[in-house]
Amino acid sequence: MRPFYLGAVALAAALLIGCDGPLTPAGPRATPDGAKDGAVDIIAEPSASAVAIPAPGTRTQGSDWSDFLGPGRNNKSPDEGILTDWPGGGPRVVWKKPLGTGYGSCSISEGRLMLFDRHGDVARLTCMNSETGAELWRFEYPTAYRDMLGYNNGPRCTPVIDDRRVYIYGAQGKLHCLSVVDGRLLWMVDTAADYNVMQNFFGVGSTPLVEGDLVIAQVGGSPPGSPPTYTGDAIGGSSGIVAWDKVTGQERYRITDQLAAYASPVAATIAGRRWCFSFSRDGLVGFDPESGNVKFEFPWRSKKLASVNASTPIVIGDQVFISEAYELGSSMLRIQENGVEVVWSDRGRRRDKSMRTHWNTAIYHEGTIYGSSGQHSGEATLRAIDASDGRILWSQPGLLRSSLLFVDGHFVCLSEDGTLRLIRATPERYEEVAAVDLREDGRRLLRYPAWSPPVLAQGLLYVRDERQLVCLDLRARDPNRSAVD
């Protein structure tokens, strides 16, 4: 880990953060010349009892979306009262903003929207007013990442907001912790250098998890002397998963020999015990998030060299659902003291697999799992399966690969061609409430590839493709509210 001299705290920025206008950009932070391995220098921050940070937004109704896939990492919003009677052109466009290069979705907390993308030769975290799109500050650092398979060269991970800190994990493996107030760098770990990580197919794509006082991430390092890029006979080097102190950046533990995948870790309490689950390169890892004690490793990966595990595990009571799109399909596992029991599995089924999620994550609701199944666009179907046995309840073709967000008894469905749908969450049948191609001056606002999952906060829906981020008003109509509110 490399030390950083971070300078004085910019208190004026903390006072200005509540203003409607943008702050002066924070700009890049550089590593001092001659930096050596050692302890990380930390900037002292105001205590929780200090004066509260003014929120730039004005909305107080509804929940935040401060993490990948929402507050529970399950693609579900607790909000109610959404707009279901969509006009012909779809929900009202509140604002839109051009993007740099990347695939990650945004995160939102207390009126601040964090967006991580790439502009030229720098990776940039931009903090914006979530209601207007006005920039508040930005943080940048140099990047030279080039994708091995020709996909775009921007970040894949979503910023994670935890109180006054925000964490970003770049495609080349640089993990930064920044101040939410003004974008000051608090600490950084270069995982590729520190853990000897080989570049894999699509770079780093697993969003870190903040759990207690730790930041936990898939790293997937290899022994010294390993080749710089992934090969079929690559082996791990005891740093498959690494945890750092979220305040200081000091490593707390490293576990497993698994290489990294693209699914993001999740945490849950089962039978009074805290668990963390990581769907890594070769299968599901279950461990104690505080100590790092590994309880089990359940093999689940296709034999195809180019296969990946990219769908985040779903915790359902004392069970965990995992799924991949290349060969094996899905499995439901019951968590036990130091292992798992297979409840049902697609293993061995050549056809009629229950679910084959690719880069999207399915959603559990009232006994049913809903998700987009299929590796390729043409074969993909949106389907509902019985969580107890994997039985397919309905399957709807023609939507391409898509991402779901559950809110108020409905799914907001974003297909990869940019089509936005509202679907009723029911196991009986596919029931489409509305469908729209968002347009402006006759041109589509979203186009292929729209692969980032939708985000919902304080009644505003955020959707993106590779070109721009669009904010839509999903609140139910209020006759007392202005049309431009």
C-alpha positions in Angstrom: 0.0 0.0 0.0 1.3 3.5 -0.9 1.3 6.5 1.4 -0.2 9.8 0.4 0.5 13.2 1.7 -2.9 14.8 1.4 -2.4 18.4 2.6 -4.9 20.6 4.5 -8.6 20.1 4.7 -10.6 22.4 2.5 -13.3 23.5 4.9 -14.7 26.1 2.6 -15.9 23.3 0.2 -17.9 21.7 3.0 -19.8 24.9 3.5 -20.4 25.4 -0.3 -21.6 21.8 -0.9 -25.2 22.7 -0.1 -25.3 25.4 -2.8 -27.1 24.9 -6.1 -24.2 25.9 -8.2 -21.2 23.7 -8.9 -18.1 23.7 -6.7 -14.6 24.2 -8.1 -13.5 20.8 -9.4 -11.3 19.0 -7.0 -9.0 17.8 -9.7 -6.6 14.8 -9.6 -4.6 13.8 -6.6 -1.0 12.6 -7.3 1.1 10.1 -5.5 4.2 11.8 -4.2 7.5 11.0 -5.9 9.4 8.3 -4.2 6.5 6.9 -2.2 7.3 3.7 -0.4 5.3 0.9 1.0 4.0 1.6 4.5 1.2 3.1 6.5 -1.4 5.2 4.8 -1.6 8.9 5.9 -5.2 9.7 6.9 -6.9 13.1 7.0 -8.7 13.8 10.2 -12.4 14.2 9.5 -15.2 15.9 11.6 -16.8 13.5 14.1 -20.4 12.4 13.7 -21.4 14.9 16.3 -20.0 17.8 14.2 -22.3 20.1 12.3 -24.3 18.2 9.8 -23.4 18.4 6.1 -26.0 20.4 4.2 -27.8 18.3 1.6 -27.8 19.8 -1.9 -31.2 18.3 -2.7 -34.6 19.3 -1.4 -36.5 16.0 -1.5 -37.1 14.3 1.8 -39.6 11.6 0.7 -38.4 8.3 -0.5 -35.2 6.3 0.0 -31.6 6.7 -1.1 -29.7 4.3 -3.5 -26.2 4.5 -2.0 -24.9 1.1 -3.1 -24.7 -1.2 -6.1 -28.2 -2.7 -6.7 -29.7 -0.5 -4.0 -29.6 -0.4 -0.2 -29.9 -4.1 0.2 -27.9 -5.1 -2.9 -31.1 -6.8 -4.1 -32.5 -4.4 -6.8 -35.4 -3.5 -4.6 -36.7 -0.1 -3.5 -39.0 0.3 -0.4 -40.6 3.4 -2.0 -44.4 3.5 -2.8 -46.6 5.7 -4.9 -44.8 5.5 -8.2 -46.3 6.7 -11.5 -47.9 3.7 -13.3 -50.0 5.5 -15.8 -47.1 6.5 -18.1 -47.8 9.1 -20.8 -47.1 8.2 -24.4 -43.5 9.5 -24.3 -42.8 7.9 -20.9 -42.1 9.5 -17.5 -41.0 13.2 -17.6 -37.3 13.8 -18.3 -36.0 15.9 -15.5 -32.4 16.2 -16.8 -29.9 14.4 -18.8 -26.1 14.5 -19.0 -23.5 13.3 -21.5 -21.2 10.5 -20.1 -17.7 9.4 -20.5 -16.8 5.8 -21.1 -18.0 3.1 -18.6 -20.7 0.6 -17.6 -21.3 1.3 -13.9 -24.5 2.7 -12.5 -24.7 5.7 -10.3 -25.3 5.9 -6.5 -27.2 8.5 -4.6 -27.3 9.7 -1.0 -28.7 12.9 0.5 -29.1 14.7 -2.8 -25.6 13.8 -4.1 -25.3 11.6 -7.1 -21.9 9.8 -7.7 -21.0 8.8 -11.2 -17.8 7.0 -12.1 -16.6 7.0 -15.7 -13.7 7.7 -18.0 -12.8 10.8 -19.9 -9.8 10.4 -22.2 -6.9 9.1 -20.1 -8.4 9.8 -16.7 -11.0 7.9 -14.6 -13.4 10.5 -13.1 -15.7 10.4 -10.1 -18.3 13.2 -10.5 -20.5 14.3 -7.7 -23.7 16.0 -8.9 -26.9 17.4 -7.4 -29.2 14.4 -8.0 -32.2 16.6 -8.7 -30.6 18.9 -11.3 -27.4 17.2 -12.6 -25.3 20.2 -11.6 -21.7 19.3 -10.8 -20.6 19.7 -7.2 -17.0 18.4 -7.5 -14.9 15.9 -9.4 -12.0 13.6 -8.6 -9.7 12.2 -11.4 -6.7 9.9 -11.7 -4.8 8.6 -14.7 -5.7 5.3 -16.4 -4.3 3.4 -19.3 -6.7 0.4 -19.1 -7.4 -1.4 -22.4 -10.0 -4.1 -22.5 -8.7 -7.5 -23.7 -11.8 -8.4 -25.7 -12.6 -5.0 -27.2 -15.3 -3.7 -24.9 -15.1 -0.1 -23.7 -12.2 0.9 -21.4 -14.1 2.7 -18.6 -15.0 1.7 -15.1 -17.4 -1.2 -14.5 -18.0 -0.8 -10.8 -20.6 1.5 -9.0 -19.5 4.0 -6.4 -20.4 2.9 -2.8 -21.4 5.7 -0.4 -21.0 5.1 3.3 -21.8 8.1 5.4 -19.1 10.7 4.7 -17.0 8.4 2.5 -17.4 7.1 -1.1 -15.4 4.2 -2.5 -14.6 3.6 -6.2 -12.9 0.5 -7.7 -11.4 1.1 -11.2 -11.1 -1.3 -14.1 -7.3 -1.6 -13.4 -7.9 -2.4 -9.7 -7.2 1.0 -8.0 -9.5 1.2 -4.9 -10.0 4.8 -3.7 -11.7 6.2 -0.6 -12.8 9.8 -0.9 -14.6 12.4 1.1 -18.3 12.8 0.1 -18.1 16.5 1.1 -15.5 17.6 -1.5 -13.8 14.6 -3.1 -10.6 14.7 -1.0 -8.6 11.6 -1.3 -8.4 9.7 2.0 -6.6 6.6 0.9 -5.9 4.4 -2.1 -4.8 0.8 -2.7 -3.4 -0.3 -6.0 -4.7 -4.0 -5.9 -3.1 -4.9 -9.2 0.4 -4.0 -7.9 0.0 -5.0 -4.3 -1.6 -8.4 -4.9 -0.1 -9.3 -8.3 -3.4 -9.3 -10.2 -3.4 -10.6 -13.8 -5.7 -8.6 -16.1 -8.7 -10.7 -16.8 -11.2 -10.6 -19.6 -13.1 -7.4 -18.7 -11.0 -5.8 -16.0 -12.3 -5.3 -12.5 -16.0 -5.5 -12.4 -17.0 -6.5 -8.8 -18.2 -3.6 -6.7 -16.7 -3.6 -3.2 -18.9 -4.1 -0.1 -18.9 -1.9 3.0 -19.6 -4.2 5.9 -19.2 -2.9 9.5 -15.8 -1.2 9.6 -14.5 -3.0 6.6 -14.4 -2.6 2.8 -14.5 -6.1 1.2 -13.6 -6.7 -2.4 -12.8 -9.5 -4.9 -9.2 -9.0 -5.8 -8.0 -12.4 -7.2 -4.2 -12.0 -6.9 -1.7 -14.6 -8.2 1.7 -15.7 -7.0 4.7 -13.6 -8.0 6.0 -14.4 -11.4 2.6 -15.1 -12.9 1.9 -13.7 -16.4 0.4 -10.2 -16.6 -2.8 -11.4 -18.3 -5.2 -14.2 -17.6 -4.6 -17.7 -19.0 -6.6 -20.9 -18.6 -4.1 -22.4 -16.2 -3.8 -19.3 -14.0 -3.8 -19.9 -10.2 -4.7 -17.8 -7.3 -2.3 -16.5 -4.6 -4.3 -16.4 -1.3 -5.8 -13.0 -2.1 -9.1 -13.9 -3.8 -11.0 -11.7 -1.4 -9.4 -8.9 0.6 -10.8 -6.7 3.4 -9.4 -3.3 4.5 -10.2 -1.0 7.3 -12.7 1.4 5.7 -11.3 4.4 7.5 -7.5 3.8 7.2 -7.2 1.5 4.2 -5.0 -0.9 6.2 -5.5 -4.5 5.2 -7.3 -6.6 7.7 -7.3 -10.0 6.0 -7.0 -11.8 2.7 -8.6 -15.2 2.0 -9.1 -17.9 -0.7 -7.0 -18.8 -3.8 -9.9 -18.0 -6.1 -9.4 -15.5 -8.9 -11.8 -12.6 -9.2 -15.2 -12.7 -11.0 -17.6 -9.9 -11.7 -20.4 -10.6 -9.3 -20.4 -8.3 -6.2 -20.3 -9.6 -2.7 -23.3 -9.4 -0.4 -23.8 -9.7 3.4 -26.7 -11.0 5.4 -27.6 -12.3 8.9 -28.7 -16.0 8.9 -29.7 -17.7 12.2 -28.1 -14.9 14.2 -24.8 -15.1 12.4 -23.4 -12.6 10.0 -22.3 -14.0 6.6 -20.7 -12.7 3.5 -21.1 -14.4 0.1 -18.8 -13.9 -2.8 -19.6 -15.5 -6.2 -15.9 -15.7 -7.3 -14.3 -17.2 -10.4 -14.8 -20.8 -9.5 -17.9 -20.6 -7.3 -19.6 -19.3 -4.2 -17.5 -18.5 -1.1 -19.2 -18.2 2.3 -17.2 -16.6 5.1 -17.4 -14.6 8.3 -17.1 -10.9 7.2 -15.5 -9.7 10.4 -12.8 -12.3 10.8 -12.5 -13.6 7.2 -13.0 -17.2 8.4 -14.0 -19.2 5.3 -16.9 -21.5 6.0 -17.3 -23.1 2.6 -16.5 -22.9 -1.1 -19.2 -24.3 -3.4 -17.9 -25.0 -7.0 -20.0 -23.4 -9.7 -18.4 -22.4 -13.0 -18.7 -23.5 -16.6 -15.8 -25.4 -18.1 -15.7 -22.9 -21.0 -12.5 -20.8 -20.7 -14.2 -17.5 -21.5 -17.1 -18.0 -19.0 -17.6 -15.7 -16.1 -19.7 -15.4 -12.9 -21.2 -12.0 -13.0 -24.6 -12.2 -11.3 -24.7 -11.1 -7.6 -26.0 -13.8 -5.2 -29.5 -13.4 -3.8 -30.0 -14.2 -0.1 -33.5 -15.6 0.6 -33.9 -16.4 4.3 -31.4 -19.1 5.1 -30.8 -19.8 1.4 -28.6 -18.3 -1.4 -29.5 -18.3 -5.1 -26.6 -18.2 -7.6 -26.8 -18.2 -11.4 -24.6 -18.0 -14.5 -25.4 -17.9 -18.2 -22.7 -20.1 -19.9 -23.5 -23.7 -19.0 -24.5 -24.6 -15.5 -27.5 -22.2 -14.9 -28.7 -21.8 -11.3 -28.6 -23.4 -7.9 -30.4 -22.8 -4.6 -28.3 -23.5 -1.6 -29.3 -23.8 2.1 -26.7 -22.3 4.4 -25.5 -24.5 7.3 -23.0 -24.1 10.1 -19.9 -24.8 7.9 -21.3 -25.7 4.5 -24.3 -25.8 2.2 -27.1 -28.1 1.2 -28.3 -28.1 -2.4 -32.0 -27.4 -2.4 -32.3 -27.6 -6.2 -30.0 -27.2 -9.0 -29.7 -26.9 -12.8 -26.6 -29.0 -12.8 -27.0 -31.9 -15.2 -29.9 -30.4 -17.1 -29.0 -30.0 -20.7 -32.2 -28.1 -21.5 -34.9 -26.2 -19.6 -32.6 -24.7 -17.0 -34.5 -22.6 -14.5 -32.5 -19.4 -14.9 -29.3 -18.3 -16.7 -28.5 -14.8 -15.6 -25.6 -13.1 -17.4 -24.5 -9.7 -16.2 -27.8 -8.9 -14.6 -29.0 -9.9 -11.2 -32.4 -11.5 -10.6 -34.9 -10.3 -8.0 -36.7 -12.4 -5.3 -40.3 -11.3 -4.4 -42.8 -13.3 -2.4 -41.7 -16.8 -3.3 -40.8 -16.1 -6.9 -37.5 -15.2 -8.6 -37.7 -12.9 -11.6 -34.8 -12.3 -14.0 -33.5 -12.1 -17.6 -32.3 -15.6 -18.6 -29.8 -16.2 -21.5 -26.3 -15.5 -22.5 -27.0 -13.8 -25.8 -29.6 -11.2 -26.9 -31.5 -13.3 -29.3 -32.1 -16.2 -26.8 -32.8 -14.1 -23.7 -36.2 -14.3 -22.0 -37.6 -12.5 -19.0 -38.9 -15.2 -16.7 -40.4 -16.0 -13.3 -39.4 -19.2 -11.5 -40.6 -20.8 -8.2 -37.9 -20.2 -5.6 -38.7 -23.4 -3.8 -37.9 -25.8 -6.7 -36.8 -23.7 -9.8 -39.9 -24.5 -11.8 -40.5 -22.0 -14.6 -43.8 -20.1 -14.0 -43.7 -18.0 -17.2 -41.1 -16.9 -19.8 -41.4 -13.9 -22.1 -39.2 -13.7 -25.2 -38.4 -10.6 -27.3 -37.1 -8.2 -24.5 -33.4 -8.9 -25.2 -31.2 -9.0 -22.2 -32.5 -6.7 -19.5 -32.2 -5.4 -16.0 -34.9 -5.2 -13.4 -35.7 -2.9 -10.4 -38.5 -3.7 -8.1 -40.6 -0.9 -6.6 -44.2 -0.7 -5.4 -45.4 -4.1 -6.8 -43.8 -3.5 -10.2 -40.6 -4.0 -12.1 -38.9 -1.2 -14.0 -37.3 -3.1 -16.8 -34.5 -1.7 -18.9 -33.7 -3.7 -22.0 -30.3 -3.5 -23.6 -31.6 -1.7 -26.6 -32.8 1.2 -24.3 -36.5 0.3 -24.2 -38.0 1.0 -20.8 -40.9 -1.0 -19.4 -43.1 -1.2 -16.4 -44.2 -4.7 -15.5 -46.5 -5.9 -12.8 -44.7 -8.3 -10.3 -46.9 -11.4 -10.5 -46.0 -15.1 -10.8 -49.2 -15.8 -12.8 -48.1 -14.3 -16.1 -46.1 -11.6 -17.9 -48.1 -8.4 -17.4 -46.7 -5.3 -19.2 -48.2 -2.1 -17.8 -46.2 0.3 -20.1 -43.4 0.4 -22.6 -41.6 3.3 -24.1 -38.6 4.3 -26.2 -37.5 7.6 -24.7 -37.0 10.2 -27.4 -36.0 13.8 -28.0 -36.4 15.5 -31.3 -37.3 12.1 -32.8 -34.0 10.5 -31.6 -33.8 7.8 -29.0 -32.3 8.9 -25.7 -31.1 5.4 -24.8 -29.5 2.9 -27.3 -27.7 -0.3 -27.2 -25.8 -1.2 -25.1 -27.9 -0.1 -22.1 -26.3 -2.6 -19.7 -26.3 -0.7 -16.4 -29.1 -1.4 -14.0 -31.7 1.3 -13.3 -31.4 3.4 -10.1 -34.3 4.9 -8.0 -34.0 7.6 -5.3 -36.5 10.0 -3.9 -38.9 9.3 -6.7 -36.4 9.9 -9.5 -35.4 7.1 -11.9 -31.9 7.1 -13.4 -31.1 5.1 -16.5 -28.0 5.2 -18.8 -26.4 3.7 -21.9 -22.9 4.3 -23.1 -23.6 7.9 -24.1 -25.7 9.6 -21.5 -27.4 9.5 -18.1 -31.2 10.3 -18.1 -33.1 11.3 -15.0 -36.9 10.6 -15.1 -39.7 11.6 -12.7 -41.4 8.4 -11.4 -43.5 10.0 -8.7 -47.3 9.6 -9.0 -49.0 12.7 -10.2 -49.8 15.3 -7.6 -52.3 17.9 -8.7 -50.7 20.5 -6.4 -47.2 19.9 -7.8 -45.9 22.1 -10.6 -45.1 20.5 -13.9 -41.6 21.7 -13.7 -41.0 20.7 -10.0 
